[in-house]
Amino acid sequence: MNNKRWIAMTAVAALAGSLLTACSGGGGGTDAAEAGKEGAQAEVPGLNKTGMPIVKEPISLTFFTGKAATNGNNFEETLVWKEYAKQSNMNITFQLVPFENLTEKRNLALAGGDYPDAFYSARVPASDLMKYGAQGTFVKLNDLIDQYAPNFKKLMEKHPDLKKGLTMPDGGIYSFPSFYSPEFLPMLIGTPLWVKKEFLDKLGMKEPTTTEELYQYLKAVKQTDLNGNGQADEIPYAGAGINPLLEQLRGAWGFGNRGLGHKFVDVDPKTNELRFFRTDPKYKEVIEYVRKLYTEGLIDKEIFTIKTSALYSKGQKGVFGATINPNPTTQLNQTDYFGLGALKGPHGDQLYSHVKVPAVWPGAFVITDKNKHPEATVRWIDHFFGDEGATFYFMGIEGQTYKKTADGKLEYVEEITKNPNGLTMDQALAKYITWLGGSYPGYVQEKYFKGSESLPESVETGKKAEPHAVKELWNSFNFTEEETEFRSTVGADIETYIGEMEAKFITGSQPMSEWDKYVSTVQKMGQEQYMKTYNQAYERYKNSK
């Protein structure tokens, strides 16, 4: 049956109010998309609407795929993808691109038109979702999700902000995200502020609960030979870059009250309007506090230059009084750290502001116009947004890679957790799964995710943070092409300048007496237009349904 005749028949059937059943065999992507626009529930030739296999006859697709260094080099040979190919009848070729080259390779593929059927764990930014969605390069998913993605549709209904975060200014949804359950707070925190229990005990100090108590603890670590080696090698606080510390501390002054998806703008509790908080007079105190830590030698002098691998190597010596990373047990091989909750600031503010957006990678999976089987592809990815598919994706196969404990919890088998060949857990996992390194499309919940964030000390930190955690957590906003142009030029210049000046204030290379001049410069650079653009995006986000 040719396409012209099919579309004509669909239109007639729609007008008549009857249900058209398609003939079997062959592809049917365009036909189903047209039928979806008319609200019809036409069958797609060769596609099973529910259950496995997804398609009656095998099909093959190619995915441009982001790859972490911890992953294996052949996704098709991992247990999960070999098994899923059998279940679904869909054979996927994963074109692997290291994350460090991902942006360049993705941009080249899109600009040159040499792109495959889909982008998988490819970190497609919202600006590209808008641009290539409007051009038709990326398939609009609204109707396809409604008809072929029951798991994801249910998730958007449960979490309305997820749909808001994925909907572009033109009303289209062009991607499936990497979505962290809002109930799984340790995952949204990701990298808590950890304190060394042994040091606290030796100092006879209680757990810091205020910014002043944290300062006194760090100061005592610097002044005391806590490891007893006769050297002043204890480092009160160490981390990679100063921003994680600022993001942890700003909540003690009430800033960052909509989460880490909005690093420059939040809501003024007095007016309930958006505010540009990085130049707020009260925010100056945040910078002054961190400046005091730095100038008194309570922050590692290498913080602005050290690489993560070097930081972890240094941390394995057990000399950090406090640090920020996913978990010292897994990253530093140190087991005596615990995470802090929300610190109370000098004015009584107490907010745990270091909370990520649930849709952490909105553009984790995108289907392109070269895909002849968009309905089947939507069904393929939707499986991983349900409990069965997600458990399979993260844990593998029961009895082979994981087992259930007496209380119903899931655990990897000892070949993975205590590998007989001396492999680390990540190395042992790599031949079975591909979620290592993140950025994957899917739904992360505590019950089947077994990364650093699910360890007991991380879970305990989540419980401690929960009473004061950000209550109204916004996903990232989406911007029109005109707004994106401003944000990528003037907006980017403002954000870069702020980052540079904050570092100068903290290190002392710029005196705090220059703060007012700095604020004036940000305003002259275009702060008013920055906020106008942000407000426009916020209004769309707020009113999106």
C-alpha positions as CSV (number, residue, x, y, z in Angstrom):
1,M,0.0,0.0,0.0
2,N,1.6,3.3,-1.0
3,N,1.8,6.3,1.3
4,K,-0.5,8.6,-0.7
5,R,-3.3,6.1,-0.7
6,W,-2.7,5.3,3.0
7,I,-2.9,8.9,4.1
8,A,-6.0,9.5,2.0
9,M,-7.7,6.5,3.5
10,T,-6.7,7.7,7.0
11,A,-8.3,11.1,6.4
12,V,-11.5,9.5,5.1
13,A,-11.6,7.1,8.1
14,A,-11.0,10.0,10.5
15,L,-13.9,12.0,9.0
16,A,-16.2,9.0,9.1
17,G,-15.3,8.4,12.8
18,S,-14.3,4.8,12.1
19,L,-11.1,3.0,13.1
20,L,-8.7,2.1,10.3
21,T,-6.6,-1.0,10.7
22,A,-3.4,-1.0,8.7
23,C,-2.1,-3.8,6.5
24,S,0.9,-5.7,7.9
25,G,4.5,-5.7,6.7
26,G,7.0,-3.0,5.9
27,G,7.9,0.2,7.7
28,G,5.3,2.7,8.9
29,G,6.9,5.7,10.7
30,T,5.5,8.5,8.5
31,D,2.1,6.8,8.4
32,A,1.8,6.5,12.1
33,A,2.9,10.1,12.7
34,E,0.3,11.4,10.3
35,A,-2.4,9.2,12.0
36,G,-1.3,10.5,15.4
37,K,-1.8,14.1,14.3
38,E,-5.5,13.2,13.5
39,G,-5.9,11.5,16.8
40,A,-6.4,8.1,15.2
41,Q,-5.1,4.9,16.8
42,A,-3.9,3.3,13.5
43,E,-1.8,0.2,13.8
44,V,1.8,0.5,12.5
45,P,2.7,-2.3,10.2
46,G,5.1,-4.8,11.9
47,L,4.8,-3.1,15.3
48,N,3.4,-4.8,18.5
49,K,1.7,-2.1,20.5
50,T,2.6,-3.8,23.8
51,G,4.8,-6.6,25.1
52,M,7.8,-8.2,23.6
53,P,9.1,-8.4,20.9
54,I,8.5,-4.8,19.9
55,V,8.6,-5.6,16.2
56,K,7.5,-8.8,14.5
57,E,10.4,-8.8,12.1
58,P,14.0,-7.8,13.1
59,I,15.0,-4.2,12.4
60,S,18.4,-2.5,12.7
61,L,19.1,1.0,13.9
62,T,22.3,3.0,14.6
63,F,22.7,5.3,17.6
64,F,25.3,8.0,18.1
65,T,26.4,7.2,21.7
66,G,28.3,9.1,24.4
67,K,30.8,6.9,26.2
68,A,32.5,7.2,29.6
69,A,36.0,6.0,30.1
70,T,34.6,3.4,32.6
71,N,32.5,1.8,30.0
72,G,33.5,-1.0,27.7
73,N,34.3,-0.5,24.0
74,N,31.6,-2.6,22.5
75,F,28.1,-1.9,23.9
76,E,26.5,-4.6,21.6
77,E,28.4,-7.3,23.4
78,T,27.3,-6.3,26.9
79,L,24.8,-8.6,28.6
80,V,22.0,-6.0,28.8
81,W,22.1,-5.0,25.1
82,K,22.6,-8.6,23.8
83,E,19.6,-9.7,25.9
84,Y,17.5,-6.7,25.0
85,A,18.1,-7.2,21.2
86,K,16.7,-10.7,21.6
87,Q,13.7,-9.5,23.6
88,S,12.8,-6.5,21.4
89,N,13.8,-7.9,18.0
90,M,15.7,-4.6,17.5
91,N,19.4,-4.7,16.7
92,I,21.1,-1.5,17.7
93,T,24.6,-0.4,16.6
94,F,26.1,2.0,19.1
95,Q,28.5,4.4,17.5
96,L,30.7,5.2,20.6
97,V,32.1,8.7,21.1
98,P,34.1,9.5,24.2
99,F,32.4,12.2,26.4
100,E,35.4,14.4,26.1
101,N,34.9,14.6,22.3
102,L,31.1,14.4,22.4
103,T,30.1,18.0,21.8
104,E,32.5,18.5,18.8
105,K,31.5,15.2,17.2
106,R,27.8,15.8,17.7
107,N,27.9,19.3,16.3
108,L,29.8,18.1,13.3
109,A,27.3,15.3,12.6
110,L,24.3,17.6,12.8
111,A,25.9,20.4,10.8
112,G,27.0,18.0,8.1
113,G,23.8,16.0,8.0
114,D,25.8,12.8,8.7
115,Y,23.8,11.7,11.8
116,P,22.2,8.3,12.6
117,D,18.7,7.2,13.7
118,A,19.1,8.5,17.2
119,F,21.4,10.2,19.7
120,Y,21.9,8.1,22.8
121,S,23.4,9.5,26.1
122,A,24.6,12.3,23.8
123,R,23.9,15.3,26.1
124,V,22.0,17.2,23.5
125,P,21.6,20.8,24.9
126,A,18.2,22.5,25.1
127,S,19.3,25.0,22.5
128,D,19.9,22.2,20.0
129,L,16.6,20.5,20.9
130,M,14.8,23.8,20.0
131,K,16.8,24.5,16.9
132,Y,16.8,21.0,15.3
133,G,13.3,20.2,16.5
134,A,12.0,23.3,14.7
135,Q,13.9,22.3,11.6
136,G,12.4,18.8,11.7
137,T,15.8,17.1,12.2
138,F,14.7,15.9,15.6
139,V,11.3,14.1,15.7
140,K,8.6,15.7,17.7
141,L,7.6,13.2,20.3
142,N,4.3,14.6,21.8
143,D,1.9,12.2,20.0
144,L,4.4,9.3,20.0
145,I,4.8,9.5,23.7
146,D,1.0,9.6,24.1
147,Q,0.5,6.5,22.0
148,Y,3.7,4.4,22.5
149,A,5.4,5.4,25.8
150,P,3.0,4.5,28.6
151,N,5.8,4.4,31.2
152,F,7.2,7.8,30.3
153,K,3.7,9.3,30.0
154,K,2.8,8.1,33.5
155,L,6.1,9.6,34.8
156,M,5.2,13.0,33.3
157,E,1.8,12.8,34.8
158,K,3.3,12.0,38.2
159,H,5.9,14.8,37.9
160,P,4.4,17.8,36.0
161,D,7.7,19.7,36.2
162,L,9.3,17.0,34.1
163,K,7.0,17.8,31.2
164,K,7.6,21.5,31.7
165,G,11.3,21.0,31.6
166,L,11.2,19.0,28.3
167,T,8.7,21.2,26.5
168,M,10.3,23.7,24.1
169,P,9.0,27.2,23.5
170,D,7.2,25.9,20.4
171,G,5.3,23.4,22.5
172,G,7.2,20.4,21.2
173,I,9.0,17.7,23.2
174,Y,12.0,16.4,21.3
175,S,13.8,14.2,23.8
176,F,13.8,11.6,26.6
177,P,15.8,12.6,29.7
178,S,18.0,11.1,32.3
179,F,15.6,11.6,35.1
180,Y,16.4,11.2,38.8
181,S,13.5,10.4,41.1
182,P,12.7,13.5,43.2
183,E,12.2,11.1,46.1
184,F,15.8,9.8,45.7
185,L,17.4,12.9,47.4
186,P,20.9,11.4,47.8
187,M,21.0,11.1,44.0
188,L,19.9,14.7,43.5
189,I,22.4,15.9,46.1
190,G,25.1,13.9,44.3
191,T,28.1,15.4,46.0
192,P,27.6,16.2,49.7
193,L,29.9,18.1,52.0
194,W,31.7,15.3,53.9
195,V,33.5,15.7,57.3
196,K,36.1,13.3,58.7
197,K,34.7,11.7,61.9
198,E,38.1,10.7,63.3
199,F,39.2,14.3,63.2
200,L,36.1,15.5,64.9
201,D,36.4,12.9,67.6
202,K,40.1,13.7,68.3
203,L,39.2,17.4,68.6
204,G,36.3,16.6,70.9
205,M,34.0,18.6,68.6
206,K,30.4,17.9,67.7
207,E,29.1,17.8,64.1
208,P,29.1,21.3,62.6
209,T,25.5,22.5,62.2
210,T,26.3,26.2,61.5
211,T,28.7,28.1,59.2
212,E,30.5,29.3,62.3
213,E,30.9,25.8,63.7
214,L,32.2,24.6,60.3
215,Y,34.8,27.4,60.4
216,Q,35.9,26.5,63.9
217,Y,36.3,22.9,62.9
218,L,38.3,23.7,59.8
219,K,40.5,26.0,61.8
220,A,41.1,23.3,64.5
221,V,42.1,20.8,61.8
222,K,44.7,23.2,60.5
223,Q,46.2,23.9,63.9
224,T,46.3,20.3,65.1
225,D,48.5,17.3,64.1
226,L,45.6,15.0,64.0
227,N,47.3,12.1,62.2
228,G,50.3,12.3,64.6
229,N,53.0,12.3,62.0
230,G,54.7,15.5,63.1
231,Q,53.8,17.2,59.8
232,A,51.3,19.9,59.1
233,D,49.9,17.9,56.2
234,E,46.2,17.9,57.2
235,I,44.1,19.9,54.7
236,P,41.0,21.4,56.3
237,Y,38.9,21.5,53.1
238,A,39.8,20.2,49.7
239,G,37.9,20.0,46.4
240,A,38.0,20.4,42.7
241,G,37.1,24.0,42.0
242,I,35.5,26.5,44.3
243,N,31.9,26.4,42.9
244,P,30.9,23.1,44.7
245,L,31.7,24.7,48.0
246,L,29.8,28.0,47.1
247,E,26.8,25.9,46.0
248,Q,26.8,24.0,49.3
249,L,27.2,27.1,51.5
250,R,24.9,29.7,49.8
251,G,21.8,28.1,51.3
252,A,23.0,29.2,54.7
253,W,22.2,32.7,53.5
254,G,19.0,31.6,51.8
255,F,20.2,31.6,48.2
256,G,19.7,29.0,45.5
257,N,16.2,28.2,46.6
258,R,15.1,26.7,43.3
259,G,18.0,24.2,43.0
260,L,21.2,23.8,41.0
261,G,19.4,24.2,37.7
262,H,19.4,28.0,38.3
263,K,22.9,29.1,39.4
264,F,22.3,32.8,39.0
265,V,18.6,33.3,39.6
266,D,16.2,32.2,42.3
267,V,13.1,33.7,44.0
268,D,13.2,36.5,46.4
269,P,11.1,35.2,49.4
270,K,10.0,38.8,50.3
271,T,8.6,39.7,46.9
272,N,8.1,36.2,45.3
273,E,9.7,37.5,42.2
274,L,12.8,36.3,40.4
275,R,16.1,37.8,41.6
276,F,19.6,37.8,40.3
277,F,21.2,36.7,43.5
278,R,24.9,36.6,42.6
279,T,25.1,40.4,43.0
280,D,22.7,40.7,46.0
281,P,24.2,42.7,48.9
282,K,23.6,39.7,51.2
283,Y,25.4,37.3,48.8
284,K,28.5,39.4,49.4
285,E,28.6,37.7,52.8
286,V,28.9,34.3,51.1
287,I,31.9,35.4,49.2
288,E,33.4,37.0,52.3
289,Y,33.0,33.8,54.3
290,V,34.7,31.7,51.7
291,R,37.4,34.4,51.3
292,K,38.1,34.1,55.1
293,L,38.5,30.3,54.8
294,Y,40.9,30.7,51.9
295,T,43.0,33.5,53.3
296,E,43.4,31.6,56.6
297,G,44.7,28.5,54.8
298,L,41.6,26.4,55.5
299,I,41.0,25.7,51.8
300,D,43.5,23.7,49.8
301,K,45.6,26.2,47.8
302,E,45.4,23.9,44.7
303,I,41.6,24.1,44.6
304,F,41.5,26.2,41.5
305,T,43.9,24.0,39.5
306,I,43.8,20.5,40.8
307,K,42.4,17.7,38.6
308,T,39.9,15.3,40.0
309,S,42.2,12.3,39.7
310,A,45.0,14.1,41.6
311,L,42.5,15.3,44.3
312,Y,41.3,11.7,44.9
313,S,44.9,10.5,45.0
314,K,45.7,13.1,47.7
315,G,42.5,12.2,49.5
316,Q,43.5,8.6,49.8
317,K,46.1,9.6,52.4
318,G,43.3,10.5,54.8
319,V,44.4,14.1,55.3
320,F,41.1,15.9,54.3
321,G,39.2,17.4,57.2
322,A,36.3,18.0,54.8
323,T,35.7,17.5,51.1
324,I,33.0,17.5,48.4
325,N,32.6,14.4,46.2
326,P,30.1,11.6,45.5
327,N,31.4,9.4,48.4
328,P,34.8,9.2,50.1
329,T,34.3,5.4,50.5
330,T,34.3,4.8,46.7
331,Q,36.4,7.8,45.6
332,L,39.0,8.1,48.3
333,N,38.9,4.6,49.9
334,Q,38.2,6.4,53.2
335,T,35.4,5.0,55.4
336,D,35.2,7.5,58.3
337,Y,33.4,10.4,56.6
338,F,29.8,11.5,57.1
339,G,27.8,14.1,55.2
340,L,26.5,17.3,56.7
341,G,23.0,18.6,56.5
342,A,21.9,22.2,55.8
343,L,24.1,24.6,57.8
344,K,22.5,27.5,59.6
345,G,23.9,30.9,58.5
346,P,24.5,34.1,60.5
347,H,20.9,35.4,59.9
348,G,19.2,32.1,60.7
349,D,18.8,30.9,57.1
350,Q,19.0,27.1,56.8
351,L,18.5,25.7,53.3
352,Y,20.1,22.7,51.6
353,S,20.7,24.3,48.3
354,H,22.9,21.7,46.6
355,V,20.1,19.8,44.9
356,K,20.2,19.0,41.2
357,V,17.3,19.2,38.8
358,P,15.6,15.8,38.4
359,A,15.8,16.0,34.6
360,V,19.6,16.2,34.9
361,W,20.2,15.5,31.2
362,P,17.1,16.6,29.3
363,G,18.5,15.7,25.9
364,A,19.7,12.2,26.8
365,F,17.9,10.5,23.9
366,V,16.8,12.1,20.6
367,I,15.2,10.4,17.5
368,T,16.1,11.9,14.2
369,D,14.2,12.2,10.9
370,K,16.4,9.5,9.4
371,N,14.7,6.9,11.7
372,K,12.2,4.8,9.7
373,H,10.8,3.3,12.8
374,P,10.1,6.1,15.3
375,E,7.2,4.3,17.0
376,A,9.3,1.2,17.6
377,T,12.2,3.4,18.9
378,V,9.9,5.1,21.3
379,R,8.7,1.8,22.6
380,W,12.4,0.7,22.8
381,I,13.4,3.6,25.1
382,D,10.2,3.7,27.0
383,H,10.9,0.2,28.5
384,F,13.7,1.8,30.6
385,F,11.3,4.2,32.3
386,G,9.3,1.4,33.9
387,D,10.4,-0.7,36.9
388,E,11.0,-3.9,34.9
389,G,13.1,-2.2,32.2
390,A,15.0,0.0,34.7
391,T,15.9,-2.9,37.0
392,F,17.1,-4.8,34.0
393,Y,19.1,-1.8,32.7
394,F,20.8,-1.0,36.0
395,M,21.1,-4.5,37.6
396,G,21.1,-6.9,34.7
397,I,19.6,-10.4,35.1
398,E,18.5,-11.9,38.4
399,G,20.7,-14.9,39.3
400,Q,23.4,-13.9,36.9
401,T,24.4,-10.4,37.9
402,Y,22.2,-9.7,40.9
403,K,20.2,-11.4,43.6
404,K,17.4,-10.5,46.0
405,T,18.1,-10.4,49.7
406,A,15.6,-11.7,52.3
407,D,14.1,-8.3,52.7
408,G,13.6,-7.9,49.0
409,K,16.5,-5.6,48.2
410,L,18.7,-6.0,45.2
411,E,22.4,-6.7,45.4
412,Y,25.0,-7.4,42.8
413,V,26.6,-10.9,42.9
414,E,30.0,-11.3,44.5
415,E,31.7,-11.8,41.1
416,I,31.0,-8.1,40.7
417,T,31.3,-6.8,44.3
418,K,34.3,-9.0,45.2
419,N,35.8,-9.9,41.8
420,P,38.1,-13.0,42.0
421,N,40.4,-11.5,39.4
422,G,40.9,-8.3,41.4
423,L,38.8,-6.1,39.2
424,T,37.2,-3.0,40.7
425,M,33.4,-3.0,40.8
426,D,33.2,-0.7,37.8
427,Q,35.5,-2.9,35.8
428,A,33.6,-6.0,36.7
429,L,30.3,-4.4,35.8
430,A,31.5,-3.1,32.4
431,K,30.9,-6.4,30.6
432,Y,27.3,-6.5,31.8
433,I,25.9,-2.9,31.7
434,T,26.6,0.5,30.2
435,W,25.2,3.0,32.8
436,L,28.7,3.8,34.2
437,G,29.6,7.5,33.7
438,G,26.0,8.7,33.6
439,S,24.2,10.8,31.0
440,Y,22.0,7.7,30.0
441,P,18.3,8.1,29.2
442,G,16.3,6.5,32.0
443,Y,14.6,6.7,35.4
444,V,16.8,6.4,38.5
445,Q,15.3,5.2,41.7
446,E,17.0,4.0,44.9
447,K,15.6,0.5,44.8
448,Y,17.5,-0.5,41.7
449,F,20.4,2.1,41.4
450,K,23.6,0.9,43.1
451,G,26.0,3.7,42.6
452,S,27.8,5.8,45.3
453,E,24.6,7.7,46.0
454,S,22.9,4.5,47.3
455,L,25.5,3.6,49.9
456,P,24.3,3.8,53.6
457,E,26.3,7.0,54.4
458,S,24.9,8.7,51.3
459,V,21.3,7.7,52.2
460,E,21.9,8.9,55.7
461,T,23.0,12.3,54.4
462,G,19.9,12.5,52.3
463,K,17.7,11.9,55.4
464,K,19.7,14.6,57.2
465,A,19.3,17.1,54.4
466,E,15.7,16.5,53.7
467,P,14.1,18.7,56.3
468,H,15.8,21.8,54.8
469,A,16.1,20.7,51.2
470,V,14.9,23.0,48.4
471,K,11.1,22.5,48.4
472,E,10.2,23.9,45.0
473,L,12.8,22.4,42.7
474,W,12.7,23.7,39.1
475,N,14.0,21.9,36.1
476,S,16.1,24.0,33.7
477,F,14.2,26.5,31.6
478,N,14.1,26.4,27.8
479,F,14.7,29.4,25.7
480,T,13.7,30.6,22.2
481,E,16.3,31.0,19.5
482,E,16.4,34.8,20.1
483,E,16.8,34.3,23.9
484,T,19.4,31.6,23.3
485,E,21.4,34.0,21.1
486,F,21.4,36.6,24.0
487,R,22.3,34.0,26.6
488,S,25.2,32.5,24.5
489,T,26.7,36.0,24.0
490,V,25.9,38.7,26.5
491,G,24.6,36.2,29.1
492,A,27.6,34.0,28.8
493,D,29.9,37.0,29.2
494,I,28.1,38.0,32.4
495,E,28.3,34.5,33.9
496,T,32.0,34.2,33.0
497,Y,32.8,37.6,34.5
498,I,31.0,36.7,37.7
499,G,32.9,33.5,38.0
500,E,36.2,35.2,37.5
501,M,35.5,38.0,39.9
502,E,34.3,35.7,42.6
503,A,37.6,33.7,42.4
504,K,39.5,37.0,42.6
505,F,37.6,38.1,45.7
506,I,38.0,34.7,47.4
507,T,41.8,34.5,46.7
508,G,42.3,38.1,47.8
509,S,43.6,39.3,44.4
510,Q,40.6,41.7,44.4
511,P,39.8,43.6,47.5
512,M,36.2,43.4,48.8
513,S,36.1,47.2,48.7
514,E,35.6,46.7,44.9
515,W,32.3,44.8,45.3
516,D,30.1,47.8,44.4
517,K,32.1,48.5,41.3
518,Y,31.8,44.8,40.4
519,V,28.0,44.9,40.8
520,S,27.8,48.0,38.7
521,T,29.8,46.4,36.0
522,V,27.5,43.4,35.9
523,Q,24.5,45.7,35.6
524,K,26.1,47.6,32.7
525,M,27.0,44.4,30.9
526,G,23.2,43.6,30.6
527,Q,21.8,42.3,33.8
528,E,18.4,43.9,33.2
529,Q,18.1,42.1,29.8
530,Y,19.4,38.9,31.4
531,M,16.5,39.0,33.9
532,K,14.0,40.0,31.2
533,T,15.0,36.9,29.2
534,Y,14.9,34.7,32.3
535,N,11.4,36.0,33.2
536,Q,10.1,35.2,29.7
537,A,11.3,31.6,30.0
538,Y,10.0,31.4,33.5
539,E,6.5,32.5,32.4
540,R,6.4,29.8,29.7
541,Y,7.7,27.2,32.2
542,K,5.1,28.2,34.8
543,N,2.2,28.2,32.4
544,S,3.2,25.0,30.5
545,K,0.7,22.2,30.8
